[in-house]
């Protein structure tokens, strides 16, 4: 159930039993209620004078005058205060009476009346009522009983009003805490996302979208451990673009970047989900093929790579070296990379020899 579906009494769990207990704590008895009710006709006659004098005193206090603000608000407050004073002498102080006190406390808190100003106003009202009763009634038991009862009921009202103050402040604190927690959680998510983005940027080559060489050795070591644990083969493909310097010199560096970018896109298209692709540097690339033997790497991955490059990049060819480790014997990461590098340069030498032979 929403808060707006509950009365203030329900929200604060105030019952008849609770009200009776509060009265007992202040020794407020039916005799006190009767003493106040007996004064009601007298207070009815004096009510306008009391309200006028009360707001004459109140509006002379700059802080209170600033809170009141304008004549319309003052008129509404005078009407509410008139009803409140008459209620003090109604003789009935049950659930309806307490609910009205709770609303008074809530309104005071919402418009920013500080506890010190509220207590000052209560003291002013008490002083006015005591003087009015003392001046209008002769000394005797009835007057003494009425003044004592008035003192009790005002204390009763103060305890109720202050509970709304406290409840409202606790609600504000909880709301602020919840907002802080939500904000902190959102910041944490933002930091995590940003950290992930930065980590991704640190790992990714901006031109090709492939992983860069920074974490290659670490990834190769991990892949070897995984292959060894599973008893699988692991192949490392190492290739570069033939005559890349000539491509740059002939067509410009922008075209050279486009060649590298397209090769990166081709690798990401033809790789399996378990394979990882790297731009090693310049025009050199590496691909880790999990659970893949050298022959399969050559016939399936490298052959398709050459076909896709020929299809999308005219006159561009690759020199490729492949190194396998496992499943019978597993090399160290550095050794595997070195072997693939050596075989790539062997392929590069063979390419250059074939070009020279063709030229002759």
URBEL-V224047 format. One record per helix or strand. SS is the DSSP state (2 for helix, 1 for strand). FROM is the first residue (numbers start at 1). LEN is the number of residues. If there is no record, write none. Layout:
<<SS	FROM	LEN> <SS	FROM	LEN>>
This chain:
<<2	3	3> <2	8	4> <2	16	10> <2	30	9> <2	40	19> <2	62	7> <2	71	18> <2	95	16> <2	115	22> <2	141	63> <1	204	1> <1	211	2> <2	213	18> <1	234	8> <2	244	8> <2	253	18> <1	276	6> <1	284	7> <2	294	19> <1	318	8> <2	333	27>>
